[in-house]
Amino acid sequence: MASQRETAMVEEAFLHALKKKRHQEALDLLNRTTFHYTNRKDEATGKQCLHFAASEGYVEIVSKLLEHEAEVNSKDKNGDTALHLATKGQHEKVIALLMAFGAKLDEKNKNKHSALYIAVQNKYPRIVDMLLKFGKQPNLTEWEWDIRKKLSDKEEEIVNALGRQCSFVPGFESGLIKKEVFYVKPNTKCYSESMQVELVTENITSSFVFQLYKMQSEYADKINLKKDQESFSDFYECRTWNCKQSELQLIVAVGDNLGKGRKLKFISVDNSVGKVKISDKTSNDNGSKEESRVTVNIKIKDCEYTKFTIATVPKTEKMNIPKEGVILKPETSPGTEISIPQDAFEEDSKLSLNVIDTEETNIEEEKFLIATDAIAVHTSDGVQPQKDIDMKLPIHTELESNDVIVIGSNDDHPDSIDDWEIMELSDGGDVGSVSFKTNHFSMFVGVSKALAKTQEGLIEIHEALEKTIARKKRVVFLIFTKLAHENDNENISSAVKNTNPQNQGDLSVVVYCALSRKRQTVQDDWKEKGYRLVCTSADQICMINSVFQISISGNVEEVYHSKIIELEFHLKRENYRIINVCRVEKEIEPEGQMEIKQIEVTVKENMLTVPSKTCLFCTEMTQVVKKVENIMLKPLFDCKFSFIEPATTPLPSPPPEPVPEPEKVDKSRERLRKAFQGFRLVYKAVQRKDG
């Protein structure tokens, strides 16, 4: 065992090697001994070992020093921390290590400069973006560029990074954006409680830094989900530094079940490769709701972002149809049976089945319209059966079997009631199901018999099914206002302050897109949070994944000057934006006008004729198809809002009760009453008017 003197000599030699930039010598010394004191200081500069290693970008040395509890925020004689020095040297991996071990972004040196200031002034766009991602709010007030000149590419990148981070601030404040950074070690649990994401470490071979962001889609890089894709999770951004793995495995809690007839799909924002599958289902604390956990395997590239989300898409179940006949029981629709007799098909065939979940349709319509899920059945080659097929569909409503009939359509997206026909029911169906016969495969669904027998009822059923098949929902917009923070009294007028002197500060506007049937629940929830409902829209029919653009005018403006404020509608989450605003003119009360428009994107295919080379000297004209997106804004709703309770006319005070006049006392009569006290009056003569 080394003596204290020998250890001190090695530490001094180690510090000297770092000071002289002898990387290999310092690394050999570091690997030869166990340091008990890693914060040895150079008296001339005030720098510790960590300062020297960070300024030169010695990743392995910095990592070991931090693991041995080096003082990550210690300062040298210039007031520089290791983070300042690593920033000056553009050492990304060292910066990541320092941040993972608690380096403070807002520490300033003797020149009053933070690490972010240094990165901006030296025009290091990657370092600026990196430091911003580790922080929340830029807080840059002391730098300037000559905006009369055209910005360079690096300056443009920095401005864009700063603008993007400013747009994140409302998300951080409202909890719609979350982030964490980890120092990952092999076989050591790495779990984010706030994001409910675990990084599996069993196959990790060496330590590295891992940063994870979770955000609602409005804050993420834009990606247009296709019509059949439905968002199932928030968006995730992850990044590693000094990671030797090419693939990581995450276990993500998504908080809801998958739903019938759907499967998971990994959606990459930046062409990353990944796959996703259901891990398991657990109940929450009170056991009232099932939550799903999914396993996500992603390909990564060290020091680069991997951005993704999880969506659901229709799941097509394929089954074999032998010539000898078979009874098919689809996994995607438990309880459904398709009985195919022998020789119904001349050759072996394959059947494809899709399930459309209709259980919420009756809740949406507040009436028992649909009794079963809709199933679309087709053969792979389009051949129809030559014999009647017996089919059975399970009923998911309170309707009895006798109250249900089956309607079918040859069109997967029926346009009118003329596209539906009533199917022939089979005798003796099971309780809780409806059986019918068909000689062709198409779309089938069980509906209320009483309603289907009338023209009006059939129209009502068709409209409800049309919305369900097209993934449309009835929604409503609710606008709430509140005095949000107690940090900016300059932006609040005296009238507003007087409405609630205990809650002075920024003004917040909430735009909430809720399912129409849940409006009262949403209203009650936000009332409990201290918000006041100022306006409610009429019901709107919108597709899942719809995107809305919000604009605000009047005597208020959005604090962070976001160019575009968007809100998306998804089923698996709450859909709202909290917008912080302030007054434009202090003399006028903060009142505003809000307009909400739906963004509609249509794709048009244009045929273009372009030259293409067939050989070195020859060209010919060929036609190519170019897709052009056309974006339209459809007005949905507008309203006025304010932050002052509307004045109410006080009720008129009730008229005062008449005060009885004092009784006139006849003094002579009073004397008589006293004189004959104890006697009973038996007769009293009526006084004459004439006296």
Secondary structure as the mmCIF struct_conf table of DSSP 4:
data_model
#
loop_
_struct_conf.conf_type_id
_struct_conf.id
_struct_conf.beg_label_comp_id
_struct_conf.beg_label_asym_id
_struct_conf.beg_label_seq_id
_struct_conf.end_label_comp_id
_struct_conf.end_label_asym_id
_struct_conf.end_label_seq_id
HELX_RH_AL_P HELX_RH_AL_P1 GLN A 4 LYS A 19
TURN_TY1_P TURN_TY1_P1 LYS A 20 LYS A 21
HELX_RH_AL_P HELX_RH_AL_P2 HIS A 23 ARG A 32
BEND BEND1 THR A 33 THR A 33
BEND BEND2 HIS A 36 HIS A 36
STRN STRN1 LYS A 41 LYS A 41
TURN_TY1_P TURN_TY1_P2 GLU A 43 THR A 45
STRN STRN2 GLN A 48 GLN A 48
HELX_RH_AL_P HELX_RH_AL_P3 CYS A 49 GLU A 56
TURN_TY1_P TURN_TY1_P3 GLY A 57 GLY A 57
HELX_RH_AL_P HELX_RH_AL_P4 VAL A 59 GLU A 67
TURN_TY1_P TURN_TY1_P4 HIS A 68 GLU A 69
TURN_TY1_P TURN_TY1_P5 VAL A 72 ASN A 73
TURN_TY1_P TURN_TY1_P6 LYS A 77 ASN A 78
BEND BEND3 GLY A 79 GLY A 79
HELX_RH_AL_P HELX_RH_AL_P5 ALA A 82 LYS A 88
TURN_TY1_P TURN_TY1_P7 GLY A 89 GLN A 90
HELX_RH_AL_P HELX_RH_AL_P6 GLU A 92 ALA A 100
TURN_TY1_P TURN_TY1_P8 PHE A 101 GLY A 102
TURN_TY1_P TURN_TY1_P9 LEU A 105 ASP A 106
TURN_TY1_P TURN_TY1_P10 LYS A 110 ASN A 111
BEND BEND4 LYS A 112 LYS A 112
HELX_RH_AL_P HELX_RH_AL_P7 ALA A 115 GLN A 121
TURN_TY1_P TURN_TY1_P11 ASN A 122 LYS A 123
HELX_RH_AL_P HELX_RH_AL_P8 PRO A 125 PHE A 134
BEND BEND5 GLY A 135 LYS A 136
BEND BEND6 GLU A 142 GLU A 142
TURN_TY1_P TURN_TY1_P12 ILE A 147 ARG A 148
BEND BEND7 LYS A 149 LYS A 149
HELX_LH_PP_P HELX_LH_PP_P1 LYS A 150 SER A 152
HELX_RH_AL_P HELX_RH_AL_P9 ASP A 153 SER A 174
TURN_TY1_P TURN_TY1_P13 GLY A 175 GLY A 175
BEND BEND8 LEU A 176 LEU A 176
STRN STRN3 ILE A 177 VAL A 184
TURN_TY1_P TURN_TY1_P14 PRO A 186 ASN A 187
BEND BEND9 THR A 188 THR A 188
STRN STRN4 CYS A 190 SER A 192
TURN_TY1_P TURN_TY1_P15 GLU A 193 GLN A 196
STRN STRN5 VAL A 197 LEU A 199
TURN_TY1_P TURN_TY1_P16 GLU A 202 ASN A 203
BEND BEND10 SER A 206 SER A 206
STRN STRN6 PHE A 208 MET A 215
HELX_RH_3T_P HELX_RH_3T_P1 SER A 217 TYR A 219
BEND BEND11 ALA A 220 ALA A 220
HELX_LH_PP_P HELX_LH_PP_P2 ASP A 221 LYS A 222
TURN_TY1_P TURN_TY1_P17 LYS A 227 ASP A 228
STRN STRN7 GLU A 230 SER A 231
BEND BEND12 SER A 233 SER A 233
STRN STRN8 PHE A 235 TRP A 241
BEND BEND13 ASN A 242 ASN A 242
BEND BEND14 SER A 246 SER A 246
STRN STRN9 GLU A 247 ALA A 253
BEND BEND15 GLY A 255 ASP A 256
TURN_TY1_P TURN_TY1_P18 LYS A 260 GLY A 261
STRN STRN10 ARG A 262 SER A 268
BEND BEND16 VAL A 269 ASN A 271
STRN STRN11 GLY A 274 SER A 283
TURN_TY1_P TURN_TY1_P19 ASP A 285 ASN A 286
BEND BEND17 GLY A 287 GLY A 287
BEND BEND18 LYS A 289 LYS A 289
STRN STRN12 GLU A 290 LYS A 299
TURN_TY1_P TURN_TY1_P20 ASP A 302 CYS A 303
BEND BEND19 GLU A 304 GLU A 304
STRN STRN13 TYR A 305 PRO A 314
HELX_LH_PP_P HELX_LH_PP_P3 LYS A 315 THR A 316
STRN STRN14 GLU A 317 ILE A 321
TURN_TY1_P TURN_TY1_P21 LYS A 323 GLU A 324
STRN STRN15 VAL A 326 LEU A 328
BEND BEND20 GLU A 331 SER A 333
TURN_TY1_P TURN_TY1_P22 PRO A 334 GLY A 335
STRN STRN16 GLU A 337 ILE A 340
TURN_TY1_P TURN_TY1_P23 GLN A 342 ASP A 343
BEND BEND21 ALA A 344 GLU A 347
STRN STRN17 SER A 349 ILE A 356
HELX_RH_AL_P HELX_RH_AL_P10 GLU A 359 GLU A 365
TURN_TY1_P TURN_TY1_P24 GLU A 366 GLU A 366
BEND BEND22 LYS A 367 LYS A 367
STRN STRN18 ILE A 370 ILE A 370
BEND BEND23 THR A 372 THR A 372
STRN STRN19 ALA A 374 THR A 379
TURN_TY1_P TURN_TY1_P25 SER A 380 ASP A 381
HELX_LH_PP_P HELX_LH_PP_P4 VAL A 383 PRO A 385
BEND BEND24 GLN A 386 LYS A 387
STRN STRN20 ILE A 389 PRO A 394
BEND BEND25 THR A 397 GLU A 398
HELX_RH_3T_P HELX_RH_3T_P2 SER A 401 ASP A 403
STRN STRN21 VAL A 404 SER A 409
BEND BEND26 ASN A 410 HIS A 413
BEND BEND27 SER A 416 SER A 416
HELX_RH_3T_P HELX_RH_3T_P3 ILE A 417 ASP A 419
STRN STRN22 GLU A 421 ILE A 422
HELX_LH_PP_P HELX_LH_PP_P5 MET A 423 MET A 423
STRN STRN23 GLU A 424 LEU A 425
HELX_LH_PP_P HELX_LH_PP_P6 SER A 426 SER A 426
BEND BEND28 ASP A 427 GLY A 428
HELX_LH_PP_P HELX_LH_PP_P7 GLY A 429 ASP A 430
TURN_TY1_P TURN_TY1_P26 VAL A 431 GLY A 432
STRN STRN24 SER A 433 THR A 438
BEND BEND29 ASN A 439 HIS A 440
STRN STRN25 MET A 443 SER A 448
HELX_RH_AL_P HELX_RH_AL_P11 LYS A 449 ALA A 452
TURN_TY1_P TURN_TY1_P27 LYS A 453 LYS A 453
BEND BEND30 THR A 454 THR A 454
HELX_RH_AL_P HELX_RH_AL_P12 GLN A 455 ILE A 469
TURN_TY1_P TURN_TY1_P28 ALA A 470 ARG A 471
STRN STRN26 LYS A 472 LEU A 483
BEND BEND31 GLU A 486 ASN A 487
HELX_RH_3T_P HELX_RH_3T_P4 ASN A 489 ASN A 491
BEND BEND32 ILE A 492 ILE A 492
HELX_RH_AL_P HELX_RH_AL_P13 SER A 494 THR A 499
TURN_TY1_P TURN_TY1_P29 PRO A 501 GLN A 502
BEND BEND33 ASN A 503 ASN A 503
BEND BEND34 GLY A 505 GLY A 505
STRN STRN27 LEU A 507 LEU A 515
HELX_RH_3T_P HELX_RH_3T_P5 SER A 516 LYS A 518
HELX_RH_AL_P HELX_RH_AL_P14 ARG A 519 GLU A 528
TURN_TY1_P TURN_TY1_P30 LYS A 529 GLY A 530
STRN STRN28 ARG A 532 THR A 536
HELX_LH_PP_P HELX_LH_PP_P8 SER A 537 ASP A 539
STRN STRN29 GLN A 540 MET A 543
TURN_TY1_P TURN_TY1_P31 ILE A 544 ASN A 545
STRN STRN30 VAL A 547 GLY A 554
BEND BEND35 ASN A 555 ASN A 555
STRN STRN31 VAL A 556 GLU A 558
TURN_TY1_P TURN_TY1_P32 VAL A 559 TYR A 560
BEND BEND36 LYS A 563 LYS A 563
STRN STRN32 ILE A 565 GLU A 568
BEND BEND37 LEU A 571 ARG A 573
STRN STRN33 TYR A 576 ARG A 583
BEND BEND38 VAL A 584 GLU A 585
TURN_TY1_P TURN_TY1_P33 LYS A 586 GLU A 587
BEND BEND39 ILE A 588 ILE A 588
STRN STRN34 GLU A 591 LYS A 613
BEND BEND40 THR A 614 PHE A 617
STRN STRN35 THR A 619 SER A 642
BEND BEND41 PHE A 643 ILE A 644
HELX_LH_PP_P HELX_LH_PP_P9 GLU A 645 ALA A 647
HELX_LH_PP_P HELX_LH_PP_P10 THR A 649 VAL A 665
HELX_RH_AL_P HELX_RH_AL_P15 LYS A 667 ALA A 675
TURN_TY1_P TURN_TY1_P34 PHE A 676 GLY A 678
HELX_LH_PP_P HELX_LH_PP_P11 PHE A 679 LEU A 681
HELX_LH_PP_P HELX_LH_PP_P12 ALA A 685 ARG A 688
TURN_TY1_P TURN_TY1_P35 LYS A 689 ASP A 690
#
